[in-house]
Amino acid sequence: MTDGTLTDIDLDTLCLFLDFDGTLVDLAPTPDGIAVPAGLPSLLTRLHARLDGRLALISGREVAVLDGFIPGYPGDIHGAHGAEWRMGGTYTAHPMAEGSVVRAAQAQAQAAAGSLPGLTIETKRTGVVIHYRAVPAAEPHARAIAQMIVADAPGMELHPSKLAYEIRPDDVGKADAVARAMAGQSPGLVPLMIGDDLTDEAAMVRAMALGGAGVRVGPGESVARWRLDDPGAVLDLLTLWADRT
Ligand SMILES: O=P(O)(O)OC[C@H]1O[C@H](O[C@H]2O[C@H](CO)[C@@H](O)[C@H](O)[C@H]2O)[C@H](O)[C@@H](O)[C@@H]1O
């Protein structure tokens, strides 16, 4: 991939992968509380067309949740950190989805959270997230709950996230999502991952191994070649690319 500027990147060889929270939308106090910019669905749709379909979302959010936030987006989505995906219109989920281990973990999280006001429990088909953004001082308590649950959940593992602990299948991740997406692409195409979180760093490393690069949004140590300040700067860049002839 070129050493030039991000704005000048060759769109004809680009396979673009975008994280969602903290990358396309600003973080909010709760998972449901985000403000999706009004123009985001149409921007992503235009960019998808400009890249001849070589645009995918790689997110911790579920596919169905992203469909709700960005109605009409026509591209592929790798959701729940790669534990489910919709490619070419076909949806696939991890074998543990809605299974007994996942359901037991969710029930344990909900029961334990009752003992501490302020924790938010987010369930997914393939796991559960314990959010402590509203009560940062409760981080040790949230971690202890998550560790207790994962010890009793074969095939699942614990991932620290932004003011949250997530329990998900132990064989998934955004790096594998990049690999899965690139497996169907023609030789010579180059992956670029844009993200703001630790999970995105693994995807950037995989993109680099495949000849591409990463873009880090916001602060923090990163393997990324480029950096953008915030989701506003990401949307400016995507608009520029979508409009480039
Ligand atoms: O991979 P992403 O698209 O960045 O998703 C990562 C997680 O994002 C959400 O949680 C985070 O954003 C919330 C809304 O801003 C915030 O309240 C929370 O503290 C953050 O951790 C989402 O709820 C998770 O399911 C995603 O895994």
The ligand as a Tripos MOL2 file, in Angstrom:
@<TRIPOS>MOLECULE
LIG
   27    28     1     0     0
SMALL
NO_CHARGES

@<TRIPOS>ATOM
      1 O1        -16.6400   -2.9360   17.1280 O.co2     1 LIG1
      2 P1        -17.4860   -1.7360   17.3770 P.3       1 LIG1
      3 O2        -18.4200   -1.4310   16.2550 O.co2     1 LIG1
      4 O3        -16.6840   -0.5390   17.7860 O.co2     1 LIG1
      5 O4        -18.4180   -2.1290   18.6370 O.3       1 LIG1
      6 C1        -17.7990   -2.3010   19.9220 C.3       1 LIG1
      7 C2        -18.8580   -2.3100   20.9920 C.3       1 LIG1
      8 O5        -19.5780   -1.0730   20.8410 O.3       1 LIG1
      9 C3        -20.6640   -0.8430   21.7130 C.3       1 LIG1
     10 O6        -20.1590   -0.5390   23.0160 O.3       1 LIG1
     11 C4        -19.3710    0.6330   23.0450 C.3       1 LIG1
     12 O7        -20.1460    1.7440   22.5350 O.3       1 LIG1
     13 C5        -21.2850    2.1150   23.3630 C.3       1 LIG1
     14 C6        -22.0440    3.2120   22.6340 C.3       1 LIG1
     15 O8        -21.2080    4.2930   22.3720 O.3       1 LIG1
     16 C7        -20.7850    2.5510   24.7310 C.3       1 LIG1
     17 O9        -21.8920    2.9230   25.5610 O.3       1 LIG1
     18 C8        -19.9830    1.4050   25.3800 C.3       1 LIG1
     19 O10       -19.4180    1.8530   26.5960 O.3       1 LIG1
     20 C9        -18.8620    0.9290   24.4390 C.3       1 LIG1
     21 O11       -18.2210   -0.2060   24.9740 O.3       1 LIG1
     22 C10       -21.6100   -2.0180   21.7310 C.3       1 LIG1
     23 O12       -22.5490   -1.8370   22.7530 O.3       1 LIG1
     24 C11       -20.9150   -3.3660   21.8630 C.3       1 LIG1
     25 O13       -21.8460   -4.4160   21.6370 O.3       1 LIG1
     26 C12       -19.8220   -3.4750   20.8090 C.3       1 LIG1
     27 O14       -19.1340   -4.7130   20.9630 O.3       1 LIG1
@<TRIPOS>BOND
     1     1     2 2
     2     2     3 1
     3     2     4 1
     4     2     5 1
     5     5     6 1
     6     6     7 1
     7     7     8 1
     8     7    26 1
     9     8     9 1
    10     9    10 1
    11     9    22 1
    12    10    11 1
    13    11    12 1
    14    11    20 1
    15    12    13 1
    16    13    14 1
    17    13    16 1
    18    14    15 1
    19    16    17 1
    20    16    18 1
    21    18    19 1
    22    18    20 1
    23    20    21 1
    24    22    23 1
    25    22    24 1
    26    24    25 1
    27    24    26 1
    28    26    27 1
@<TRIPOS>SUBSTRUCTURE
     1 LIG1         1 GROUP 0 **** ****
